[in-house]
Amino acid sequence: MKQHLKLGLVLIAVLVLGFLYLRWGPKSWEVQITGATGDGRNVQYRIETVEAGTADTLIFRNEDAGFLPPYFKFDSARLQSIARRVSQECPQEAVDINGYGLRIPWLSMFPNAVSIDAPERCRKAPSS
């Protein structure tokens, strides 16, 4: 009986840890940024993308993570600015968006973007 209880507890612990990793574990997506919307106050920041080499759309939310999960992201406005510049300056360029989370449409759940790895020429402000 004790063995079954231990096995049950271990199984539950593994399932919980697996869910937490899927929910908050780091991920990276190779995408082309097609737009950046939201004002950060009334409307949540969103980064609209297309997965590189496909026609599959992937939308990221862009909000400060704070201390939980422990990504210490407090610069969503800066990241939104970078996403907007990349979408305007290099719309065909594939970039890596690093973040965490799952896309579950029926729960209106989006992955949260933490950083964007884009070429320097795409990140620079346009020269006049």
PyMOL commands that set and color helices and strands:
alter all, ss='L'
color gray80, all
select helices_A, chain A and resi 2-24+76-89+105-107+120-123
alter helices_A, ss='H'
color red, helices_A
select strands_A, chain A and resi 26-37+46-51+57-61+95-100+112-117
alter strands_A, ss='S'
color yellow, strands_A
deselect
rebuild
show_as cartoon
